[in-house]
Amino acid sequence: MTFATITGHEQQKNILRRALSKNRIAHAYLFEGPDGIGKRLMALAFARALLCLKSTGCGDCPACRKVDHNNHPDVHLLDAEETTIKIDQVRSLQQELSLRPLEGKDKICLIDGAEQLTPGAANALLKTLEEPQPNTLIILLTSHPEKLLPTICSRCQRLPFSRLPKQQLATILCQRLDLNSTEANVLAALSDGSLKKALGQNKQLYLEKRHNLIQSLSALSSGSTIPTFSLADELATEKDLLPDILDIFQAFYRDVLLMKHGRPKEELVNLDLLESLEKQSKILSTDSLMIKLKALDSARFHLQRNVNRQLALEVMLIRMTAA
């Protein structure tokens, strides 16, 4: 993985390239931005360039190939075990960083999901950041920098990453997935600038299941108790995809609201559902649409706080069908 093969993030590439060319590498970096937009790929490309025997990240030397295959002895990856990064993991990392590099001139550690550090682990890592070992580099990756200790953030060079622009992502998806322009634009909009989401399991959800989900929701009416509870039960089984399903519903009713107020077609997400959008825009009032959108926001809020999933979805659907 080289900088050139990573899509977008040109400003971040230039900052890292300048640091490499001038040999002015910070002892710690904080790569922050939404999930699935390329932070980890950028960190690995940076690590490869640092360890490359030609100092270019050539991809051909033994060091580059080992980084690519995740078996370079001087590159250490710290991920969350289940839902947290524990203090024992940080202590093990500290032990590794106290030793001299085995093959390269530097030892590099990537901490992916740094916001998942437990308080003890965060304080242990802070000590390492305050007293860095020579020839070591720590790269923290996070989608929620606000959850990190301010003292950790202040001891890293912060490098923010943004979502890929919708049109750029749509062009990439047309090329890689052989999609037509409408499908690519829908997938790009719903993926929210994340190439990882667009190319992963979300692709099937956004392009194939979305129609049925929206149809099931639109068919509900006030007082239709059994279909409402049945849909809630069906949605509750989709634990991992539930946030994305709520995004689908939100994007649909947002589109209806935009169409109702005469916004141009280019602003819509569901370009392949124009007939349904037009029909709903004639049936639903602005107040009704706002109630539905607020019900979705409320459900998302409660689900993030681990309330009973089935109950939260039932309440959401009852509020939406009553609007």
N, C-alpha and C positions, 0 to 999 in steps of 0.2 A: 504494500500500500504506500503510494507516494502522494505528495501534495497534489500533483497534476491529475491523479485519478479520482480525487475527491471532488464531488460536485459542489460548486458555490464556495462561499466563505473566503473570497479572495483577499479581503483585508486581513483576516486572521492568518492566512498563509503568508502574506507579505511580512507581517510582524514576526512570525516564527523564522522565516527565511533570513530576515535581517539579523535576528539574534544568533542564528547559526553562522552566518557569514562573518560577523564581528566577534564571534566567540564570547557573547555576552548573555549567557544563559542564566536565568534566575534559578534559585535553588528550589522554588516551588511555584506552580501555576494553578490557577483555578479556572477551568473551562466550564462556563455556565451558560445554560440555555435549555430550551425544551428537549424532551426525549426524542431520539430517533432522527436527529438532524445532522449527525456526523461528528460529534465531539470525540467519541471514542476512536473513530477512524483517524481523526486529526492527531490525537495523542499518540497513536501507534505509528503514524507517519513521522511524527517528530522524533519519537524514540528510535525509529529505524535510521533516520538521517544522522542522529547523534552517534549511533553505534556502527554505522556503515564503515567498512574498511577504506572506502574511497571518499568518505565524508560527504556523500551526495544522496544517500538513500537509493543507491543504484538498482537494488533488487536482484543483483546477480551474485554478490559476494556471500560467503557463508554467514556472516552476521545478519545481513538483510533477510536471507532465507530463514534463519532461525527465528527472527522476530515475526516473520509472516506465518510461521508454523507454531507460534506460541511456545517455543522451547529454548529461547535464549536464556542462559543462566543469569544474566544481569538485568533481566526485565521481570518485574514482579507485579502481578495483578491481584488487587484486593477487591473482592466482591462481597455483597451482603450474603450471609448465611441465613436462609429463610428471609427475614425482614429487617435484620440489623447487621451492622458491622461491629463486632464485639472487641473488647479490650485485649483479649488473648490474640486476636488476629493482628492488632496494631503492635503488640509486644513482639510477636513473631517477626513482623516487618522490621521493627527496630533492630532486632538481632541480625537480620539479613543485611540491613544498611550499615551496620557497624563493621562489616567485613569488607575487604578489598574486592574490587571487581574481579571476576574470574577470567573474562575474555576481552571485554572492552575497556575503555578508559573511564566509563561512568556506570553507576548502578541507577536504574530507573524504576520507579514504582507508580502504577496507575491505580487510583482508588476510585472505582466506579460506583456511583450512587453515594457520594460522600455525605449527603444529608441523612443517611441512615446510620451514621456513627452514633453509638450510645454515648451518654455523657462521659462515662469513664474512658471510652475509646477516644473521644474527641479531645479530652484533656491530655491523654497520653500522646496523641499525635501532635498536639500543640507544643509539647516539650521538644519534639523532634524538629518542628518547624522553627522554633526559637533558637535551637542549637544544631543547625544542619551539619551533617557529616560532609567532609570534602568529597568532590566527585560523585555527588548523589543528586538526583532530581526526583521530585514528587509532583505528580499531576493529579489534581482532584477534579473529578467530573461530577457535575450536579445539575439537576433541573430545578432545584429549590435552594438557591444560595441563602435565602432568608432564614432557613432552618439551621444553618451552620453558625458556630460561635463567631461573633464579630472579630475576635482575636485571631481565629484561623484565617478568615478572609483577609485581614490586614497584613498577614505575613506571606501572602501569595500574590503573584502578579496575576491580576484578574483579566480574563479574556472572554468577553461575552459573545455568544453565538445566537444568530437569529434564524427563524424559519425561512425555508426557501420560498421565494416569490411564487405565487400560484401558477403564473404562466410558464415560468422556467421549469417547475416541477411537471406541469402538464406536457411540455415538450419532451422531457426525459421519459415520461411514462409512455407516450406515443411510440418512442423509439424502442424502448426496452420490452414493452408488453404487447406491442402491435395493436394498440387500441385506436378507435376512431377519436376525433377531437372532442366529441361530447362526453364519451366515457372518460377520457383522460382528464377533462376539466372537472367532472364530477368527483373523480377519485382524488385529484389534486386538492380540491376545495375541502373535502371531508377529511383528508389526511392532515390538514392544517400545517402544510409545509414540511411534513416528516416523510422523507423517502423510505425510511424503515417501515412505517405504518402502511404506506402505499404498496410496498412490495411484499409485505407479510400477510398475516391472516386477515388483516383488515380489507384486503383487496376483494376477497370473496364476500365479505359482509357488505361492503359499500356498493359493489356492482351487481351482486346476485340476490342477497337476502334483503337488501334495503327496500325493494319494491313490496315484498310481502309484509314486512314489518309496518311500513307506512299504510298499506292497505288495511291491515288488521286494526291499527289504531284509528284510522279514519272511519271504519265501519261501526265503531262503538257509538252508542247513543245513551243519553241520560236514562237511567233505569234498567239498562241491559246488564243486570248483575252477573249472571253466569258467564257471558262472554268477557266481561271486564275482569273477573277473577281468574278466568282461564288464561287470558293474556298476561296478567300479572304473574301467574304461576310459570308460564312459559319463559317470561323475561327473567324471572328469578333464577332459573337454571343456568343462565348465561352470565355467571359471575364475572369472568374475566373480560367479557366483551360488553358488559352492561354500560360502562361509561361511554363507549363508542356508540352504542344503540341510543342512548339519551342524546348524544350529539346529532345523530341522524334525525331524531324527532325534532330537535331544536332547529336544525337547519331547514327542515321542511316547513315548519310554521313561521320561521323567519322569512322564508321565501314567499309564503302566502301573504304575509304582512307587507312585504316590499311590493309584491304585485298589486295588492289592493290599493296601494298608494302611488301606483304608476311609475315605479322605478324601472330603469332599463333592464332588459333581459340579461345583459352582461353581468349584472350584480347578483344574479341568482346562482344557487348551488345546484339544484335539481333540474338541470336543463333538459333532462330526458323525461320529466314528469310535468311538462307545461300544462297539459290538459287537466290533470288532477289539481294543480296549483290554481288554475283559473276557476275551476269548479268550487274549490274551497274558499277562494277569495270572494265569491258571490254569496256563499252561504254564511260565512263567519263574519262577525263584526270585529272592529279593532279591539274593543274591550274584551271580547271572547278570546281573541288571539293572545292578548297580554296575560290573561288568566292562565291559559295553557302554558305559555312560556315561563311564567312564574312558578307554576306547579312543577315543571321540569327542573328549574333551578333549585327549588326546595327539596325535591327528591335527591338531586345530586349532593346537596349540602348534607342531608341526613345519611346518605349512603357512605359518604366519606368519613362519617363518624361511627360507622359500624352499627347502625341501628338494625333492627330486624328487616332484612331485605324484602321479604314477601309483603310485610305490612307497609313499608315505605312505597312500594310500587302500587299496591292496591289504593292507597290514599292518593297517590299521584294520578292514577287513571280515573278515579272517581271525580276528582277535582277537574280533570280535563274534559271528561264527558258531560259534566254538569254545566260547563261554560257555554 
